[in-house]
Amino acid sequence: MHMKWFEDFDAWGSAVTGAHLRLACDGVETRAWGLGIVDLDGVVLQIGSEGGGTLCYGVNAHTGPLLFVPLIHAGAHVGNGRALDDDSLLLIPHGADFSIRVRRRAHAWLSVALPADTVIDRDAGGGSGRHATPPGTVAALRRVSQTIAQALLGQPPGSPAHRAARAELLAAAHDCLASETVPPMVTGRPRLDRAQIIRRSMDAIDAAPILPTVTDLVTIVGVNSRTLLRTFQETFGMPPKRYLMLRELHAVRRLLTTGVTLDTTVAEVLVRNGIWEFGRFAGRYRRQFGEFPSETLRRAQG
């Protein structure tokens, strides 16, 4: 299989297509992330291999629905606060937001972007959710997807093989969509409330010139700290403070690797991001990425 491989999580994340993503790496087992993409005349198959855990929040930017399927360690994948398994997938309609987490372990997945006219037999809620499939259909989708990727990754598009593969992949995907979506689990408050809390939190994080604090999020989102804590635990498997710390680490790494000059210093980058405890931050950065911020910057400066 002609996968493209990356040693850097953020570079890998930038290569993933079809969704507006906010990503953070949660622990590394092996510093290798792979991605393969096959475009079958608008039906897009992606195969992802990740060297560690991931916290993902995103919005489906394809014109049609998106299917997300774990390839290995299915039970470690939690979509929208619900654990997946070998007979379920995460179904994400066009424009819908979603969250996926895998804590602290290497894993692999596939996604299939379907045409805009795909009919989804599910409740009228319109959001993304765990979808229970007829027994054996997810396994068949995995087999078909991996066979297509093995044969067509790196091959020029538009061939008869691509057209045949498209028909087979669509048939396997439609088999998976034959059963009703499982209603999302309600813990304390309705799922819609939880989705709104996460959405507002992500919007607040994206809009802030520097990352907000947990107290800031409580005020902006309009919930109490206990509700915010429970919502982040259900969605990302960690409290909001830990999530914000990971987002901060990745934001600084991106600044240290892109657009730097020979005069750029680590201190300048940290100060611009509201970080003043340089030594403590450097320790967290090294635990996350295996090197100090100064090493990242020196490599970027050449």
Beta strands, then each sheet from edge to edge (+ up, - down):
strand 1: 4-6
strand 2: 19-28
strand 3: 33-40
strand 4: 43-50
strand 5: 52-60
strand 6: 66-72
strand 7: 78-79
strand 8: 82-83
strand 9: 88-92
strand 10: 97-102
strand 11: 107-113
strand 12: 129-132
sheet 1: 1+ 3- 4+ 11- 6+ 9- 12+
sheet 2: 2+ 5- 10+ 7- 8+
end
